[in-house]
Structures are given as structure tokens and as C-alpha cells.
Amino acid sequence: MELIKLIFTSDAGSAFNNAALLAFRVLLAVELFRVHGMKKFRIENGQKEHVPNPLHLPEKLNGLVATFSDTVVPFLIILGMGTRLAVLPTIGVTAIGYFVVHKNDSLEVRDVPYMYTLSLLFLLALGAGTYSVDHYILSLIN
């Protein structure tokens, strides 16, 4: 029970801060889905997006994790539903993008996975705030 409370407890301290956290969550998740999630459904030049596999996972698993991270996770972030757990796969994908896939690229290219990783780590640390499904679930538990 304590672990559940730890996962779902999140309060940025004031109504303004919680509203700012809500706006941050929504804007970040919309951009993640719009730019990266929609690529998973688009076919360009007769082919779907190539998802790098630097960890040499089975191709289907690699594709599933990348697709889940860019399509489902943004909606969980918007709702503030299991936020701290939900961001974990996307943090993994973006951090691997930064440290492995783009390690030899220019700073301009590495900047995108870096900023996503930092932003998602921020949500991991703070949680979703009081304007979220997480907060509602915690209030039902208490």
C-alpha cells in the first residue's frame, strides 16, 4: 500500500504549480505523439518507419516498445494515469536514442532525445500533480 501511495502521490504545492505541471504534461505528450507517434502509422516510400535496434532485441519486441512509448504513453501522460510508471519505457527509448543511437551525431541531432529524456525524468520525479487520474485514484484509496 505504501508503494502505491508513493507512486501516485504528487502535489506541486499550489494550484498554479499544479496547473503548470498539467500544461507541461499535456504539451509534452501531444508533441511526443504528434511528431514520433504518428510516424509509427505513416508509410513513406512504401515503407513504415525504421526503428533503430541498438540493443539487438527481437525486432517485434523492439518495434512494440518503440510504438508503445510514442503512441500509448503520451495518452497516459495527458491523463496523468500511472504517470511515474508510464514514462519509464519512453525514458528508456529516448535515453538509448541519446546515448547509443545518436552518440556520434551533432549536438543538434542529439538535442531532441536529450530534451525528451530530461522532460520525462522531470515527470518521473514530480509525478502528474493534482490535476490527474493519479491524484483521483489516491484520493479514493485514502
ChimeraX commands (.cxc) that place a marker at each C-alpha (Angstrom):
marker #1 position 0.00,0.00,0.00 radius 0.5
marker #1 position 2.87,2.39,0.76 radius 0.5
marker #1 position 4.38,1.71,-2.66 radius 0.5
marker #1 position 1.08,2.58,-4.34 radius 0.5
marker #1 position 0.88,5.83,-2.37 radius 0.5
marker #1 position 4.47,6.66,-3.30 radius 0.5
marker #1 position 3.76,6.09,-6.99 radius 0.5
marker #1 position 0.53,8.10,-7.11 radius 0.5
marker #1 position 1.29,10.91,-4.63 radius 0.5
marker #1 position 2.07,14.14,-6.40 radius 0.5
marker #1 position 1.41,17.73,-5.48 radius 0.5
marker #1 position 3.37,20.64,-6.92 radius 0.5
marker #1 position 2.49,22.79,-3.90 radius 0.5
marker #1 position -0.08,25.25,-5.24 radius 0.5
marker #1 position -2.97,25.36,-7.69 radius 0.5
marker #1 position -0.85,27.44,-10.07 radius 0.5
marker #1 position 2.08,24.98,-9.95 radius 0.5
marker #1 position -0.24,22.02,-10.47 radius 0.5
marker #1 position -1.87,23.78,-13.43 radius 0.5
marker #1 position 1.58,24.50,-14.87 radius 0.5
marker #1 position 2.50,20.82,-14.43 radius 0.5
marker #1 position -0.72,19.83,-16.20 radius 0.5
marker #1 position 0.09,22.17,-19.11 radius 0.5
marker #1 position 3.66,20.83,-19.26 radius 0.5
marker #1 position 2.40,17.22,-19.29 radius 0.5
marker #1 position -0.18,17.85,-21.98 radius 0.5
marker #1 position 2.08,19.88,-24.28 radius 0.5
marker #1 position 4.96,17.39,-23.95 radius 0.5
marker #1 position 2.71,14.38,-24.61 radius 0.5
marker #1 position 0.95,15.98,-27.57 radius 0.5
marker #1 position 4.29,16.78,-29.18 radius 0.5
marker #1 position 5.65,13.29,-28.50 radius 0.5
marker #1 position 2.60,11.70,-30.10 radius 0.5
marker #1 position 2.32,14.19,-32.97 radius 0.5
marker #1 position 5.96,14.02,-34.02 radius 0.5
marker #1 position 7.04,10.50,-33.07 radius 0.5
marker #1 position 3.85,8.52,-32.53 radius 0.5
marker #1 position 2.23,9.44,-35.82 radius 0.5
marker #1 position 5.36,8.24,-37.66 radius 0.5
marker #1 position 4.53,4.73,-36.50 radius 0.5
marker #1 position 1.33,4.79,-38.57 radius 0.5
marker #1 position 2.66,6.57,-41.66 radius 0.5
marker #1 position 4.07,4.76,-44.63 radius 0.5
marker #1 position 6.60,6.74,-46.63 radius 0.5
marker #1 position 8.09,5.48,-49.89 radius 0.5
marker #1 position 6.14,2.25,-49.41 radius 0.5
marker #1 position 7.78,1.51,-46.04 radius 0.5
marker #1 position 6.94,2.04,-42.39 radius 0.5
marker #1 position 9.34,3.95,-40.17 radius 0.5
marker #1 position 12.59,2.12,-39.44 radius 0.5
marker #1 position 13.04,1.80,-35.69 radius 0.5
marker #1 position 16.71,1.50,-34.67 radius 0.5
marker #1 position 17.53,-1.57,-32.59 radius 0.5
marker #1 position 20.87,-0.86,-30.89 radius 0.5
marker #1 position 20.23,-3.39,-28.09 radius 0.5
marker #1 position 19.60,-6.17,-30.64 radius 0.5
marker #1 position 16.24,-7.09,-29.15 radius 0.5
marker #1 position 13.90,-9.28,-31.17 radius 0.5
marker #1 position 12.56,-6.99,-33.93 radius 0.5
marker #1 position 8.91,-7.35,-32.90 radius 0.5
marker #1 position 9.71,-6.54,-29.26 radius 0.5
marker #1 position 11.82,-3.55,-30.27 radius 0.5
marker #1 position 9.06,-2.24,-32.51 radius 0.5
marker #1 position 6.42,-2.85,-29.83 radius 0.5
marker #1 position 8.36,-0.93,-27.16 radius 0.5
marker #1 position 9.02,2.00,-29.52 radius 0.5
marker #1 position 5.41,2.10,-30.70 radius 0.5
marker #1 position 4.02,1.84,-27.15 radius 0.5
marker #1 position 6.39,4.58,-25.97 radius 0.5
marker #1 position 5.36,7.00,-28.71 radius 0.5
marker #1 position 1.64,6.22,-29.04 radius 0.5
marker #1 position 0.16,4.91,-25.77 radius 0.5
marker #1 position 2.40,6.59,-23.19 radius 0.5
marker #1 position 1.55,10.13,-24.38 radius 0.5
marker #1 position -2.14,9.50,-23.65 radius 0.5
marker #1 position -1.31,8.14,-20.20 radius 0.5
marker #1 position 0.78,11.26,-19.56 radius 0.5
marker #1 position -2.05,13.55,-20.69 radius 0.5
marker #1 position -4.48,11.80,-18.35 radius 0.5
marker #1 position -1.91,11.66,-15.57 radius 0.5
marker #1 position -2.63,7.95,-15.28 radius 0.5
marker #1 position 0.15,5.88,-13.72 radius 0.5
marker #1 position 2.44,8.67,-14.84 radius 0.5
marker #1 position 5.58,7.64,-12.97 radius 0.5
marker #1 position 5.35,4.09,-14.30 radius 0.5
marker #1 position 4.14,5.11,-17.75 radius 0.5
marker #1 position 7.13,7.33,-18.53 radius 0.5
marker #1 position 9.69,4.58,-17.83 radius 0.5
marker #1 position 9.63,2.89,-21.27 radius 0.5
marker #1 position 9.79,6.23,-23.04 radius 0.5
marker #1 position 12.69,7.35,-20.86 radius 0.5
marker #1 position 14.43,4.14,-21.89 radius 0.5
marker #1 position 13.77,4.72,-25.58 radius 0.5
marker #1 position 14.86,8.38,-25.52 radius 0.5
marker #1 position 17.93,7.75,-23.36 radius 0.5
marker #1 position 19.05,4.95,-25.67 radius 0.5
marker #1 position 18.46,7.31,-28.57 radius 0.5
marker #1 position 20.70,9.88,-26.93 radius 0.5
marker #1 position 23.47,7.66,-25.55 radius 0.5
marker #1 position 23.59,4.93,-28.20 radius 0.5
marker #1 position 21.80,5.69,-31.48 radius 0.5
marker #1 position 22.91,9.33,-31.78 radius 0.5
marker #1 position 26.15,9.21,-29.77 radius 0.5
marker #1 position 28.28,10.22,-32.78 radius 0.5
marker #1 position 25.81,12.74,-34.21 radius 0.5
marker #1 position 25.98,16.51,-33.88 radius 0.5
marker #1 position 24.57,18.27,-30.84 radius 0.5
marker #1 position 21.67,19.50,-32.96 radius 0.5
marker #1 position 20.59,15.91,-33.65 radius 0.5
marker #1 position 21.26,14.69,-30.10 radius 0.5
marker #1 position 19.27,17.59,-28.64 radius 0.5
marker #1 position 15.83,16.03,-29.29 radius 0.5
marker #1 position 16.29,12.77,-27.36 radius 0.5
marker #1 position 18.17,14.70,-24.67 radius 0.5
marker #1 position 15.30,17.13,-24.10 radius 0.5
marker #1 position 12.69,14.37,-24.12 radius 0.5
marker #1 position 14.71,12.36,-21.61 radius 0.5
marker #1 position 15.12,15.36,-19.29 radius 0.5
marker #1 position 11.44,16.26,-19.55 radius 0.5
marker #1 position 10.32,12.71,-18.83 radius 0.5
marker #1 position 12.73,12.44,-15.89 radius 0.5
marker #1 position 11.14,15.64,-14.57 radius 0.5
marker #1 position 7.70,13.95,-14.72 radius 0.5
marker #1 position 9.13,10.83,-13.11 radius 0.5
marker #1 position 10.42,12.90,-10.20 radius 0.5
marker #1 position 7.36,15.14,-9.75 radius 0.5
marker #1 position 4.55,12.86,-10.84 radius 0.5
marker #1 position 1.41,14.15,-12.54 radius 0.5
marker #1 position 0.29,16.73,-9.99 radius 0.5
marker #1 position -3.16,17.13,-8.51 radius 0.5
marker #1 position -4.94,17.57,-11.86 radius 0.5
marker #1 position -4.62,13.92,-12.81 radius 0.5
marker #1 position -6.12,10.46,-12.65 radius 0.5
marker #1 position -3.25,9.54,-10.28 radius 0.5
marker #1 position -4.44,12.12,-7.75 radius 0.5
marker #1 position -8.03,10.92,-8.10 radius 0.5
marker #1 position -7.02,7.28,-7.53 radius 0.5
marker #1 position -5.02,8.27,-4.45 radius 0.5
marker #1 position -7.98,10.19,-3.04 radius 0.5
marker #1 position -10.15,7.06,-3.49 radius 0.5
marker #1 position -7.54,4.92,-1.68 radius 0.5
marker #1 position -7.37,7.35,1.22 radius 0.5
marker link #1:1,2 radius 0.2
marker link #1:2,3 radius 0.2
marker link #1:3,4 radius 0.2
marker link #1:4,5 radius 0.2
marker link #1:5,6 radius 0.2
marker link #1:6,7 radius 0.2
marker link #1:7,8 radius 0.2
marker link #1:8,9 radius 0.2
marker link #1:9,10 radius 0.2
marker link #1:10,11 radius 0.2
marker link #1:11,12 radius 0.2
marker link #1:12,13 radius 0.2
marker link #1:13,14 radius 0.2
marker link #1:14,15 radius 0.2
marker link #1:15,16 radius 0.2
marker link #1:16,17 radius 0.2
marker link #1:17,18 radius 0.2
marker link #1:18,19 radius 0.2
marker link #1:19,20 radius 0.2
marker link #1:20,21 radius 0.2
marker link #1:21,22 radius 0.2
marker link #1:22,23 radius 0.2
marker link #1:23,24 radius 0.2
marker link #1:24,25 radius 0.2
marker link #1:25,26 radius 0.2
marker link #1:26,27 radius 0.2
marker link #1:27,28 radius 0.2
marker link #1:28,29 radius 0.2
marker link #1:29,30 radius 0.2
marker link #1:30,31 radius 0.2
marker link #1:31,32 radius 0.2
marker link #1:32,33 radius 0.2
marker link #1:33,34 radius 0.2
marker link #1:34,35 radius 0.2
marker link #1:35,36 radius 0.2
marker link #1:36,37 radius 0.2
marker link #1:37,38 radius 0.2
marker link #1:38,39 radius 0.2
marker link #1:39,40 radius 0.2
marker link #1:40,41 radius 0.2
marker link #1:41,42 radius 0.2
marker link #1:42,43 radius 0.2
marker link #1:43,44 radius 0.2
marker link #1:44,45 radius 0.2
marker link #1:45,46 radius 0.2
marker link #1:46,47 radius 0.2
marker link #1:47,48 radius 0.2
marker link #1:48,49 radius 0.2
marker link #1:49,50 radius 0.2
marker link #1:50,51 radius 0.2
marker link #1:51,52 radius 0.2
marker link #1:52,53 radius 0.2
marker link #1:53,54 radius 0.2
marker link #1:54,55 radius 0.2
marker link #1:55,56 radius 0.2
marker link #1:56,57 radius 0.2
marker link #1:57,58 radius 0.2
marker link #1:58,59 radius 0.2
marker link #1:59,60 radius 0.2
marker link #1:60,61 radius 0.2
marker link #1:61,62 radius 0.2
marker link #1:62,63 radius 0.2
marker link #1:63,64 radius 0.2
marker link #1:64,65 radius 0.2
marker link #1:65,66 radius 0.2
marker link #1:66,67 radius 0.2
marker link #1:67,68 radius 0.2
marker link #1:68,69 radius 0.2
marker link #1:69,70 radius 0.2
marker link #1:70,71 radius 0.2
marker link #1:71,72 radius 0.2
marker link #1:72,73 radius 0.2
marker link #1:73,74 radius 0.2
marker link #1:74,75 radius 0.2
marker link #1:75,76 radius 0.2
marker link #1:76,77 radius 0.2
marker link #1:77,78 radius 0.2
marker link #1:78,79 radius 0.2
marker link #1:79,80 radius 0.2
marker link #1:80,81 radius 0.2
marker link #1:81,82 radius 0.2
marker link #1:82,83 radius 0.2
marker link #1:83,84 radius 0.2
marker link #1:84,85 radius 0.2
marker link #1:85,86 radius 0.2
marker link #1:86,87 radius 0.2
marker link #1:87,88 radius 0.2
marker link #1:88,89 radius 0.2
marker link #1:89,90 radius 0.2
marker link #1:90,91 radius 0.2
marker link #1:91,92 radius 0.2
marker link #1:92,93 radius 0.2
marker link #1:93,94 radius 0.2
marker link #1:94,95 radius 0.2
marker link #1:95,96 radius 0.2
marker link #1:96,97 radius 0.2
marker link #1:97,98 radius 0.2
marker link #1:98,99 radius 0.2
marker link #1:99,100 radius 0.2
marker link #1:100,101 radius 0.2
marker link #1:101,102 radius 0.2
marker link #1:102,103 radius 0.2
marker link #1:103,104 radius 0.2
marker link #1:104,105 radius 0.2
marker link #1:105,106 radius 0.2
marker link #1:106,107 radius 0.2
marker link #1:107,108 radius 0.2
marker link #1:108,109 radius 0.2
marker link #1:109,110 radius 0.2
marker link #1:110,111 radius 0.2
marker link #1:111,112 radius 0.2
marker link #1:112,113 radius 0.2
marker link #1:113,114 radius 0.2
marker link #1:114,115 radius 0.2
marker link #1:115,116 radius 0.2
marker link #1:116,117 radius 0.2
marker link #1:117,118 radius 0.2
marker link #1:118,119 radius 0.2
marker link #1:119,120 radius 0.2
marker link #1:120,121 radius 0.2
marker link #1:121,122 radius 0.2
marker link #1:122,123 radius 0.2
marker link #1:123,124 radius 0.2
marker link #1:124,125 radius 0.2
marker link #1:125,126 radius 0.2
marker link #1:126,127 radius 0.2
marker link #1:127,128 radius 0.2
marker link #1:128,129 radius 0.2
marker link #1:129,130 radius 0.2
marker link #1:130,131 radius 0.2
marker link #1:131,132 radius 0.2
marker link #1:132,133 radius 0.2
marker link #1:133,134 radius 0.2
marker link #1:134,135 radius 0.2
marker link #1:135,136 radius 0.2
marker link #1:136,137 radius 0.2
marker link #1:137,138 radius 0.2
marker link #1:138,139 radius 0.2
marker link #1:139,140 radius 0.2
marker link #1:140,141 radius 0.2
marker link #1:141,142 radius 0.2
view
